[in-house]
């Protein structure tokens, strides 16, 4: 049995895909990775003896018309490659809903695994025409296995699509190979920011801005804590973060750093921020997607023993309470500031619990068990 992995997203934009592929490099299974922008793949993947990498597109599109043309050609090439290299006993593994849509009805002709990064009902064929759907649930019902990143999502997705089996869960836990980083090598921009910060306690938010990531209250809360603390934002430099920086000039910003080098910044945090608010305007994702979030940041903060603070939603409240690794707060500056003070009172215990929580999940073992099950079918 060979795994034919379909990943049509830049690896930098999908840390869980990186985690999966790295786990597969350590297993006794042959992998044909059909992807884009393969130059950005981690060295371990490109050098893996069990990987054959097929790059469908090496350069990003510069405009929508070019992107549409490349998509048509890429989809045609993808399906031709799959027909050429996939045998009856092999398994096609699509990593996102988009990958399943692009592979299309070919999934009905082969064994396949459908992995989902977000909670969805369906995906539109074109983002600009959201009412025209791909109906990927028909592929899901024929899949040998559905994989999601969070326990509650598994049961919700099963109910949405009336699946016979509950999807399996691969948590969004990155494998951190080292715990000490040279910040100057990782990012000169970050090094300059840390020089300005000095010995202040860093309250860090890392990720995307806008949509459901409500950050104003967290920034204002840090301002209430005094000069001992500072707020640091890390992510892509876009219009949303610029609005925040204009509004809160005391806030520090570190531009996007590719994984795993971004962990050089993560490791310096004193408290990690996670913020997910229910909204219905994020592409085709279900509104429950944010409430049952599955952030890789949860594990990234935990790895370095960094207690966390977030807003009160099940996806954060449950792991925080079960493991005593953080606290949820109402979304007001005063409440957040009070919660941070409460975390400080229990900081050392929470820090130890964070490391225990990180060590409790073995992604390599989970992926190995899934591959073994596929081999035995």
N, C-alpha and C positions, 0 to 999 in steps of 0.2 A: 504493500500500500504506500502510495505517495500522497502528500498533501499539496494541493494546488491552491496557494494563497492568493487572493485578489485584494490588493490595497491600492486604491486610486486617490490617495491623499498624501500630501507631503508629510513625511515622517515627523517633522518638527511640530506639526499641528495635531499629532495624535499620540501622546505618550503611551496610552495602553497598547497600541499596536507595536510600539517599540518593545514594550515589556514582553508581549507574546512572542515576537520574533526572536528576541534574545533567549527566551526559555527554550524555543524550538531548536536553537543552535546547539543546545546541550543534550538533546535527545537523539536516540537511535531511530531517526525517521528521515526520509528524503523529502525535501521541500522544493517545490518550484514556486518562486515568488514572482507574480506578475504585478508590476508596480509602475510608478512614475517617479522621476527625480531620484533615481537610484544613487546618484553621487552623494546624496545627503544621508544615506543609510549609515548606521554606526559601523565602525571598522570590524567589529566582531561578526556582524551579519555578512558583510561583503567577503570576509575571509573564511567563513564557515564551510567546511568540507561537504556538509550535507545540504547546502543551499545552491540552487541554480536560479539566478536572477535574470528576469526578462523585463527590460525597461520599455514601456510603450510610448513614453514621452519624456524627453530630457529637459525641456525648457518650459517655463510658465508662459501663459498667454498674456498679451499686453492689452487686449480689449475684449468686449463681449462677443463680437462677431467672430474674432479669431478663436476665442474659447469654444464657441458653438461648433465651428468647423473642425477643430481638433477633437472635440468630444465625439462627433460622428465618426471620424476616422479611427479614433482610439477604441470606440466600442466595437467597430467592425474587426479591428485587429485583435482585440481581446478575445472575442468569440472564436476567431480563427485559431488563435494560439491554444485556447482551451481544447478545441476539437482535435488539435494536432498532438498535444502532449498528455491528454487525460485518458487513462484506461478505465475499464469497468470497475476495477477494485479501488481506484484512487478516490480521493475525497476533495471536492472543491470547498474551500473555506473562505467565505466573504467576510471581511472584517467590519464593514459598516453597512447601513441600509442602502447607501448610494452604490456601494460595490455590488450588492445583491440586485439592485435595479439595473445596473449596467450589464451584468452578466445575463440577466433576463431568463427567458424560458429554457435556456440550456441547463439551468439548475434542476429542471424536472427530468432531465435525461441521465443525471449522474448522482452519485452519493454526494451529499453536501451538508456543510455546517454553516449556519447563519449567525454571525455575531452582531450584536447591536450595541452601539456606544450610548445611545439615547433612548428614552421611552417614547414610543411612537404608535400611532394607528396605521399610518401609511406614509409614503413619501411622494411628493409631486414630481412628475417627470421633468418639469421646468419650474424653477423657483418663481419665475414671473407669472406663471399660470397655476396657482395653487390648487385649483379645483380639478385639474387633470392629474389623476393619481396613477401610480405604477402598480398598485394592488399586489404588493410583495407578500401579503399574508398567504397567498396561494403557494408561494415558494416555501414560506415558513412551515406550512402544514405538511409539506412533503420532505422537510429537512430531517436528517437523522438526529440533529441536535441544534438547539438554539442556545446561545450564550449571551448573558447580560452581566453588567458589572456590580449588581446590588441585589440582595435577597428580596426586598419588597417589590422591586421592579420585575423580578422573575415571575412572581405570582400575578402581578397586574398585567404583564404582557401575555401570560397564559390565558387570563380571562378575556382580554381584548380580542385575541385571535382564536379563542376556543381550542387551544392546543391540547393534545392528549398527554404530553409530558411537560412537567415544569422545567423551564430553561435552567441550565447550569449557570453557576456564578464564577466568574474570574474577577476578583476585586481589582480595582485600578491601583495596584501597589507597584511602584517602581522598584527595581533592584538597585540599591545604592552600593557601588563598589568601594567607595572610600568615604570617610567622614571628615577629612580635613582637606581644604582646598586652598590653592594659591589664587586669591581674588584678582591679582594683577594679570595672571594668565587667562583667567576666565573672562574678565571684562574690565577694560581700562576705565569705562564709564562708571562701573560699580565701585571700582577702587577709589575714584575721585569722590564719589558720594560718601563712602565710608570715612574718608579723611575729614569731611565736613561734619559727619555725625559724631565722631569721637567715641566717647564711652556711654552715650545715651542708650537707653533700652529701646530696641526697635520693635515696633508693632508692624508686622509685615502683611501686606496683601499682595499675592501674586496670581496672575490670571488675566482674564478678559475684563473689559470695562463696559459699562452701559447695560442695557436690557435689565436682567434680573439682579445684577450685582450692585446693590445699593450700598454706597461707601461713604456718603456724606456724614452719616451719623457716627461712623467709626472714626473718621478723621477729626470730627468735632470732639468726640470723647477723649481722644488722645490729647487734644489741646487742653482739656480740663484737668489732665493729670499732671501738668507742669513740665518744666524744662528737662526733667529726668528722662522723659519719653519723647519719641518722635515717630511719625507715621511714614512708612516707606511703601510706595507702590511699584510693582515690577510687572511689566507686560509690554504689549505692542504700543508704539507711540501713535495714537489716533486722536480723533476729535473729542472722544469722550474723556480720555485722560487729561487732555489739554483743558477742558472745562473745569475739571477738578483742580488742576494745578493753578489755574487763573483764580479760582474761588478761594483756594487754600494755599497761599504762597509758601507757608512753612513746611508743606509736605515735600518729601523727597521722592524723586522718580528715577528708576533704573530701567532703561530700555530692554526689550526682549532679549533674552540670552537662551540659545538653544540648549535643550537637555543633552547630557546631564550637567553641563557647566553652570546652569542656573542655580544648582544646589549650593554653589559657593556663596550665593546671597542667602538662600533659605537657611543655611547652617548658622548664619549670624543673627537670626531673629530671636527675640525674647518671647514674643507671643505671636501666634499665627492667626490671621483672620480668614474666616470662610463666610461668605454671604451669598445666599440664594433666595430670591423672592419670587413667589408664584406670578407668572405672567403668561400671556397667550400670544405674544408677538415675536417669538423666536422661531423663525423658520417653520418647520412642520412638527416641531416637538410638542408633545403633550404637556398641558399645564402642570401635571403631576411630576414632570421630569425634574423640575427644580426642587420640589418638596422632598423627593426621594433621590437626592443628588448622590453621586458616587465619585467624589473628587479624589484625584491622585494626590492633591495637596494634603489630604488627611494623613496619608502615609508619609509624605515627604516631611511634614512638620514633625510627625511622631518619631521618625527615624533619628532625628537630632535632639529628641527629648524636649520639644517645644510645645508647651500647652497651648490650646486653641480656644478661640472665642468665635461664636457664630450666632446667627439669628435662630429663633425657635422654630425648627422644622424637623420632621421625623428623621430625615437623612443625616442630621447632625446630632440631634438630641439623643437618639438611640445609642450610637457608638460612644458619645461623650459620657453618658450616664453608665452604660455597661462597663466601661473601661476606666472611668475617672481620668480622662485625658483632656478635658476642656469643659467649658460651660456655655450654654446658650443665654441670650439676653433679648429683652425687648429692644426694638429698633429706635431708641432715643439716646442722645448723647449721654445724658445723665445715667441712664440704666447701664449702658455699655461701660462707662467709666467705673461705676460701682462694681460691675462684674469683673473687670480687670483687677480691681483691688482685692476682690474675693479670691481670684486665681493666685494672686501674689501670696496670700496667706497660706495657700496649699501648694505652692509652686514646686517644691522639691519632690513631693509625692507624685504630683501630676507628671513631672518630667520623667521620673522613673517608670511610671505607668505607660507613658508614651512609647518608650523603647520596648517595653514588654509587648505592647499592642502591635508594634511594627514587626517584631520577631514572631508573633503568633500566626502570621499568614505566610505560607510558603507557595509562591506562585509557580515555581518550577515543578513542585509536586502536584499541584492542581492540574497544570497543563499536561504533565506526564500521565496522570490518571485519565484525562480526556483522550489523549492519543492512544493509550492502551485499550480503552473502551472501543474506540473506532477500529482498531486493529482486530479486536475480537468479534466484531459484528459480521 
